[in-house]
Every structure is written in C-alpha cells, then in structure tokens.
C-alpha cells in the first residue's frame, strides 16, 4: 500500500474506439521536411501517425528546438484540437509520413 496520492489510470482507447477514430479521419501524406502546422497556429484537427516520423519543436528566444520525435501509433495535437486554442509547438515530417487527420467535430461526435 502506498502512502502517496492515488494514481489515475492512464487514458487509453480500446480497439473499437481506435477503429472509429481512423474511419472518421482522412489520410494525409506529407513529404519529408513538410510542416504539419506552425507554433501559434489554430488547429481543428488532430493526427494519428500511421507511417514515418513527426518532429515536435518549439521556438525559444528565436531559436528552433526539436523536442521529440513521434512515429506510428502516436496521436498528435489532441489538446490543441479539443480546446480550440493555438498550438504551443510546431510539427513537421522528418521523412515521408502518412497520417490520419481527424476533425474536432468528429472527435466530439465520437467521445461527446
């Protein structure tokens, strides 16, 4: 038994939810080094990476900083899509990538 606060269960999707998300989206192919979207841009789509790698980066004091790489199975831009605010990061393909683009409206229809 732990003396610390109870841990919350991590958010996860089951197979039928994943299938529904993928059916609700549209396939989008990015060529290497293509920008998915830029920091500060409003987005009403999230993305599931199917193939390739997407780099997440942030500009700090005028300098571009790569923060992470995301490959197949990763879900990107979910919070920006749900809250409707501007993205806090930029995202670009580091190689040719295939993503499923899912609209905000589709997300709310599925998980409403």
HUSULVEN-V845203 format. One record per residue. RES is the residue in one small letter. SS is DSSP state (@ for helix, = for strand, . for the rest). OMEGA is omega in whole degrees, -180 to 180 (999 if undefined). BURIAL is 1 if it has 16 or more other C-alpha atoms within 10 Angstrom, else 0. Layout:
# HUSULVEN-V845203
res=<RES/RES>
ss=<SS/SS>
omega=<OMEGA/OMEGA>
burial=<BURIAL/BURIAL>
This chain:
# HUSULVEN-V845203
res=<x/x/x/x/x/x/x/x/x/x/x/x/x/x/x/x/x/x/x/x/x/x/x/x/x/x/x/x/x/x/x/x/x/x/x/x/x/x/x/x/x/x/x/x/x/x/x/x/x/x/x/x/x/x/x/x/x/x/x/x/x/x/x/x/x/x/x/x/x/x/x/x/x/x/x/x/x/x/x/x/x/x/x/x/x/x/x/x/x/x/x/x/x/x/x/x/x/x/x/x/x/x/x/x/x/x/x/x/x/x/x/x>
ss=<././././././././././././././@/@/@/@/@/@/@/@/@/@/./=/=/=/=/=/././././=/=/=/././././=/././=/=/=/=/=/=/=/././=/=/=/=/=/=/=/././=/=/=/=/=/=/=/=/././././=/=/./@/@/@/@/@/@/././=/./././=/=/=/=/./././=/=/=/=/=/=/=/@/@/@/@/@/@/@/@/.>
omega=<-178/176/-178/179/179/178/177/175/178/177/176/179/175/-175/-178/178/178/179/180/177/-178/177/-178/-175/177/179/178/179/177/174/-179/177/176/178/175/168/-173/176/180/-179/173/178/174/177/168/-171/170/-180/179/179/176/-177/177/178/175/-176/179/175/-180/-179/177/-179/180/179/174/-178/-177/175/-179/-178/-176/-180/-179/174/-175/174/-177/-177/178/179/-178/-177/176/-180/179/178/178/-179/171/176/178/177/175/176/178/-176/174/-179/168/-179/-175/-177/177/-180/178/178/-178/177/-179/-173/-178/999>
burial=<0/0/0/0/0/0/0/0/0/0/0/0/0/0/0/0/0/0/0/0/1/1/0/1/1/0/0/0/1/1/0/0/0/1/0/0/0/1/0/0/0/0/1/1/1/1/1/1/1/1/1/1/1/1/1/1/1/1/0/0/0/0/0/0/0/0/0/0/1/1/1/0/0/0/1/1/1/1/0/1/1/1/0/0/0/1/1/1/1/1/1/1/1/1/1/0/1/1/1/1/1/1/1/1/0/1/1/0/0/0/0/0>
